[in-house]
Amino acid sequence: GFTFAAQGVAMVCDRPAEPLAPGHVQIEEPNASQYDTWANTMCHSFDMPSDVGEMGRSVLDVPEVRLYLAWMDGEPVGTALLYSQQGMGYVDLVATLPHHRRKGVASSLVTRAVADSQTLGNRWTALEVVNGSAAERLYKRLGFRPVHHRPRYGKHL
């Protein structure tokens, strides 16, 4: 069966996104021909098998989903996804390649996703993170606040 994996924290950002100073991280919305780059970057960042990324290819046909790919010096270094529906945006799959962490990649991705979510007319932008993690501290600095805690369960495959 399933076992307790972590305490999850649902967080919401309901204030205007503060733009980051222009930096060395470029964010783009990849097209269908760049999906493999996006998926490989995401899988490598989360240390997942590369074939896991193939499961997400169907999101390319979902107009409510935006993918983001971060680049530094011509190299893909991070990913994020924004799903928008009924006045709410949800940020997911924020990932940075291990050797590019702590360089502003995740901050740039999340800031862009929040700004786009607000431009789309979403009243809230939410995400979920592990309680007490470095990611939770990052999201708080970017304007997210905790709204709900819940246990997360997983099953080892």
GINORSUL-V811976 format. One record per helix or strand of 3 or more residues. SS is the DSSP state (helix for helix, strand for strand). FROM is the first residue (numbers start at 1). LEN is the number of residues. Records with the same first field share a line. If there is no record, write none. Layout:
SS = FROM-LEN  FROM-LEN
This chain:
strand = 3-11  26-3  65-8  75-11  88-9  124-7  145-10
helix = 32-14  50-12  98-3  105-15  134-8
